[in-house]
């Protein structure tokens, strides 16, 4: 059941919103007030008809028809200059291609041609013949679908029975043909042995490659040792030379120490000579300036 309908820029409706009551709803109004356009808007959303731009208002703007179901599902049919789509809350957006209606929209609305009675439609079933009425109720009750389903099931059963018979015959033929291949069990054992031998051969081949690589490495090391052995002949001479160099460095360090000591001694001697000279000068000055009688005690200075 529908709870609400919104119509924007659809024929004579610029912005219309209707809320439906439970049960039967009747739309009344004066001539050319847009009653039929409301039904057309519902048909436009439910059946995706008509196509083209005829349904859009002449004053322009995006055309939209939106319904809200009793379970609060919102379904929007929108037509703009750049898009032509359905939008279903919690389901996503779908392209409106030709007169196709997305399955999600059909499932949520659950509408068909008997749910809408338009202004010029004949009264529902009253003017129909008894055969048309019976046909309609058969359609409502899906009796035609049941008959079709029964025929399809009988057809499928017949096809399955024929296929089972054919497969049974093929199975017998395969069993007879299989007798010609009983020797394959022996071949299977031999193949397993050959596979084991092949695996062993592969392992040995890998080991051989590893050994070849190791032998090449050993040969290279031996060549390098032989080259270095010529140098080892001079080891004693080199050791003796190193000892001499160490002795020379020690003597050089000792020489530097002695040189520093001599420098210190020379400096000390110079300081001593300078001290003696100053002492002599001071003694001479004392002897020259000191009187024979002390001016303080008036005694002769010895």
Steps between C-alpha positions, in 0.01 A plus 500: 500500500616855428523756781620809316544633146715799392483644147733769365491661155279225357248638246282750696650415841784728609539374856220275630499275805220252586458281807282190455269342753476125558248334264344659191609852402294713258644808328240767423530849355385737229573443132866547400610521861757220456311190624597285202857632519525351851409156362740555208776586749437171683498310169822680404667374817344152507516412127772741375258638239472717299844563357629830370464856625121542469436444870740775610358842592534777245656739752800270534682349795573143609204264480458268800237258630559353846294257707535373854362154580340382824836341593670840452678406179563811287498458120590795276459525121702800379553649155742790441693634205790269590349195673204263475497274804330327790629551853392257770586564863731227642524338151687749282460675164379332178494618139151539346555317169212504248185378681687259727436533873773386743412178681556669836234760416252235380554293818461789741190647330326173401268691260343383174235630259202411726619728783436825312159610362532800267228746402411354159549133594194273495362400844708219640371162362136622482500557123719196428364175359482193721792348308712812557409499870589131531824561315581790733442296817696210355781747451459634855500147642795407274305199365653555158840502659418174679396331173811630329714387790343152493566468127856621548555252784363212290727606216801520734420157649478351151831659403665387826369142454635490145833643618524242783437220248763643267751541783430142619579366153815713485603365843468143379707583193766661718508196730554270201766731363667517843567126486748569219711710739543258794875487426526867596528403869834334426608804302400721793738310731780524244432870452523554877838317501620712208384816675701395808807434285454834326479676835816321615679592177396863546636495855830350382523755220455779753766347727738469203454868416570593862817286505619649170457848641689399819789351297530820298508705819773275648707533180475879513606502867799273428613731217471796734702314770771416244520865396527608863767234577762702304434791727532278810868431411584854606318468831820476714663793321183702538481414873869600545439824314197572716711439813766743372237758426361457850853537648559810291172649616594422863845663459339797329262540791790468748696758301206739518477444875875568545477811284218630716701417816810680368285800414361499854855472645627787286202709602562416867872592469404827339256567779769416761754731330242775485421442869867516597543821302202663669623379842839653436342827396282499811804430726691780334206734542467397867868552569493834326189641658509346847680735759746373759282632792138380527274805498254325728715360774805716446721190511770408258392256240727207482 
